Amino acid sequence: MDAKGREPHVVVLDNQLDAHFGHLNGWFGDRHPNLAGYHVIADETAKFLALIIRQRHRK
C-alpha cells in the first residue's frame, strides 16, 4: 500500500482505441511507442508486478 493506504495499480495504455477514434482530427498527433517500446513497457510492468506478487506471497 502507498502512504495513503491505497493498493498499488498498473495502468496499461495501448492502441486499442485507434481503430475507433483514428478518424478524429489530431488523434495520431501524440507519439505512440514502436514495437520495441511496447516490449520495454511490458518488461517493466512485469518487473513491477513480480515484486508485488513476491511481497504478498511472503506474508
C-alpha positions as CSV (number, residue, x, y, z in Angstrom):
1,M,0.0,0.0,0.0
2,D,1.1,3.5,-0.6
3,A,1.3,6.3,2.1
4,K,-2.4,6.9,1.7
5,G,-3.4,3.3,2.2
6,R,-4.3,2.6,-1.4
7,E,-3.4,-0.6,-3.2
8,P,-0.8,-0.3,-6.0
9,H,-2.2,-0.5,-9.5
10,V,-0.9,-0.6,-13.1
11,V,-2.4,1.5,-15.9
12,V,-1.9,-0.1,-19.3
13,L,-2.1,2.3,-22.3
14,D,-2.3,0.6,-25.7
15,N,-3.6,1.3,-29.2
16,Q,-7.0,-0.4,-28.9
17,L,-8.8,2.9,-29.3
18,D,-7.0,3.8,-32.5
19,A,-9.5,1.8,-34.6
20,H,-12.4,3.7,-33.1
21,F,-11.0,7.2,-32.9
22,G,-8.3,7.2,-35.6
23,H,-10.6,9.3,-37.9
24,L,-10.6,12.2,-35.4
25,N,-8.5,15.2,-36.3
26,G,-5.3,15.0,-34.3
27,W,-5.8,11.6,-32.8
28,F,-2.5,10.4,-34.0
29,G,-0.8,13.7,-33.0
30,D,0.8,12.1,-30.0
31,R,3.7,9.7,-30.4
32,H,2.8,6.0,-29.9
33,P,5.7,3.7,-29.0
34,N,7.0,1.5,-31.7
35,L,7.1,-2.3,-31.2
36,A,10.3,-2.2,-29.2
37,G,8.7,0.4,-27.0
38,Y,5.8,-1.9,-26.2
39,H,8.3,-4.6,-25.3
40,V,10.0,-2.2,-22.8
41,I,6.7,-1.2,-21.3
42,A,5.7,-4.9,-20.9
43,D,9.0,-5.8,-19.4
44,E,8.9,-3.0,-16.8
45,T,5.3,-3.8,-16.0
46,A,6.2,-7.5,-15.4
47,K,9.1,-6.5,-13.1
48,F,6.8,-4.2,-11.1
49,L,4.1,-6.8,-10.7
50,A,6.6,-9.6,-9.8
51,L,7.9,-7.5,-6.9
52,I,4.3,-7.0,-5.6
53,I,3.5,-10.7,-6.0
54,R,6.6,-11.8,-4.2
55,Q,5.9,-9.4,-1.3
56,R,2.3,-10.7,-1.0
57,H,3.4,-14.3,-1.2
58,R,5.8,-13.9,1.8
59,K,3.0,-12.7,4.1
